[in-house]
């Protein structure tokens, strides 16, 4: 488990907590086992964006990767958090649980498992199209937050 990661100091963004042989990673679309349909692509896209922004690992197809990071969305819950004067919902908070497994295909061929919990808020309007757009943006932001946590867990060992 990653909770037993090393406590050494490194400059953020300079190296990874992975074996030096791991230079590439595959990030397949998350598996969605939650009751909320069609959320996996947007969350995966946000995670990939964070890896691209970080730049320490090159994203490649699975057959070319030194490591594969796969994930399963096991829980997605939406809760109304604000209301207008007529008690209509004006924003939601979503809570997500994603189980990850990173399998190294080189070096020691180690496998890491970890769970990330995260949440994001998004606004609601009377327009169904605008609300769906806000929901989609919220899912991608959620993916970026999850991506940042993955980078912190795997690459920076925080």
C-alpha positions as CSV (number, residue, x, y, z in Angstrom):
1,X,0.0,0.0,0.0
2,X,1.1,3.5,-0.6
3,X,0.5,4.6,2.9
4,X,3.9,3.2,3.7
5,X,5.6,5.4,1.1
6,X,9.1,6.8,1.8
7,X,9.4,10.1,3.7
8,X,12.5,11.5,1.9
9,X,12.5,15.0,0.5
10,X,12.6,15.9,-3.1
11,X,11.8,19.0,-5.0
12,X,8.3,18.9,-6.4
13,X,8.2,18.4,-10.1
14,X,11.8,17.2,-10.4
15,X,11.5,13.4,-9.9
16,X,9.0,10.8,-9.2
17,X,8.5,8.4,-6.3
18,X,8.5,5.6,-8.9
19,X,11.3,3.5,-10.2
20,X,13.6,5.4,-12.7
21,X,12.7,2.9,-15.4
22,X,9.1,4.2,-15.4
23,X,9.0,7.0,-17.9
24,X,5.6,6.2,-19.6
25,X,2.1,5.5,-18.3
26,X,-1.1,4.3,-19.8
27,X,-4.3,5.9,-18.4
28,X,-7.3,3.8,-19.7
29,X,-10.8,5.2,-19.3
30,X,-12.1,4.5,-15.8
31,X,-14.5,1.7,-15.2
32,X,-17.8,3.0,-13.8
33,X,-19.5,0.8,-11.3
34,X,-21.5,3.6,-9.7
35,X,-25.2,4.1,-10.3
36,X,-24.5,7.3,-12.2
37,X,-24.2,6.6,-15.9
38,X,-21.6,8.2,-18.3
39,X,-19.3,9.9,-15.8
40,X,-16.2,8.0,-16.5
41,X,-15.0,9.8,-19.7
42,X,-15.1,13.3,-18.2
43,X,-13.3,12.2,-15.0
44,X,-10.7,10.3,-17.0
45,X,-10.2,13.4,-19.2
46,X,-9.5,15.6,-16.2
47,X,-7.0,13.1,-14.8
48,X,-5.1,12.9,-18.1
49,X,-5.0,16.7,-18.3
50,X,-3.3,16.8,-14.9
51,X,-0.7,14.2,-16.0
52,X,0.0,16.2,-19.2
53,X,0.3,19.4,-17.2
54,X,2.7,17.7,-14.7
55,X,4.8,16.3,-17.6
56,X,7.0,13.8,-15.6
57,X,5.4,10.8,-17.2
58,X,4.6,10.5,-20.9
59,X,1.1,9.1,-21.6
60,X,1.1,6.3,-24.1
61,X,-1.1,3.3,-25.2
62,X,-1.1,0.4,-22.7
63,X,1.0,-1.9,-24.9
64,X,3.8,0.7,-24.9
65,X,3.6,1.8,-21.2
66,X,6.0,1.2,-18.4
67,X,3.1,1.3,-16.0
68,X,-0.7,1.2,-16.2
69,X,-3.0,3.2,-14.0
70,X,-6.5,1.8,-13.9
71,X,-9.4,2.9,-11.8
72,X,-12.9,1.9,-10.9
73,X,-15.5,4.5,-9.9
74,X,-17.3,2.7,-7.0
75,X,-19.4,5.5,-5.7
76,X,-21.0,8.7,-7.0
77,X,-23.5,10.6,-4.9
78,X,-25.1,13.9,-5.6
79,X,-26.5,16.1,-2.8
80,X,-28.4,19.4,-3.1
81,X,-26.5,22.0,-1.1
82,X,-28.1,25.4,-1.9
83,X,-31.7,26.5,-2.6
84,X,-33.4,29.6,-3.8
85,X,-36.3,31.3,-1.9
86,X,-38.8,28.9,-3.5
87,X,-36.7,25.9,-2.3
88,X,-35.5,25.1,-5.8
89,X,-32.1,23.5,-5.9
90,X,-29.4,26.1,-7.0
91,X,-26.3,23.9,-6.6
92,X,-25.2,20.3,-6.0
93,X,-22.2,18.7,-4.4
94,X,-21.0,15.4,-5.8
95,X,-19.0,12.9,-3.8
96,X,-17.0,10.3,-5.6
97,X,-14.9,7.2,-4.6
98,X,-12.5,5.8,-7.0
99,X,-10.3,2.7,-6.4
100,X,-7.0,2.8,-8.3
101,X,-4.4,0.2,-9.2
102,X,-1.1,1.1,-10.7
103,X,0.8,-1.9,-12.2
104,X,4.4,-1.4,-13.1
105,X,5.4,-3.4,-16.2
106,X,9.1,-2.8,-15.8
107,X,11.6,-3.1,-13.0
108,X,10.2,-4.8,-9.9
109,X,6.8,-5.0,-11.6
110,X,5.1,-3.8,-8.4
111,X,1.4,-3.1,-8.0
112,X,0.0,-0.3,-5.9
113,X,-3.6,0.1,-4.8
114,X,-5.1,3.2,-3.4
115,X,-8.5,4.9,-3.0
116,X,-9.3,8.5,-3.7
117,X,-12.3,10.3,-2.3
118,X,-13.2,13.7,-3.7
119,X,-16.1,16.1,-4.2
120,X,-17.0,19.0,-6.4
121,X,-19.9,21.6,-6.5
122,X,-21.8,22.8,-9.5
123,X,-24.6,25.3,-10.1
124,X,-28.1,24.6,-11.4
125,X,-30.3,26.9,-13.5
126,X,-33.7,26.6,-14.9
127,X,-32.1,25.7,-18.2
128,X,-31.6,21.9,-18.5
129,X,-28.9,22.5,-21.1
130,X,-27.0,24.9,-18.9
131,X,-27.3,22.6,-15.9
132,X,-26.0,19.6,-17.9
133,X,-23.1,21.8,-19.1
134,X,-22.3,22.8,-15.5
135,X,-22.5,19.1,-14.5
136,X,-20.1,18.1,-17.3
137,X,-17.6,20.9,-16.3
138,X,-17.9,19.7,-12.7
139,X,-17.0,16.2,-13.6
140,X,-13.9,17.3,-15.5
141,X,-12.9,19.5,-12.5
142,X,-13.4,16.5,-10.3
143,X,-11.1,14.5,-12.6
144,X,-8.5,17.3,-12.3
145,X,-8.7,17.2,-8.5
146,X,-8.4,13.4,-8.6
147,X,-5.5,13.7,-11.0
148,X,-3.7,16.1,-8.6
149,X,-4.2,13.6,-5.8
150,X,-2.9,10.8,-7.9
151,X,0.2,12.8,-8.8
152,X,0.8,13.6,-5.1
153,X,0.3,10.0,-4.1
154,X,2.3,8.3,-6.9
155,X,4.9,10.8,-8.0
156,X,5.5,13.0,-4.9
157,X,4.7,10.4,-2.2
158,X,2.6,12.8,-0.1
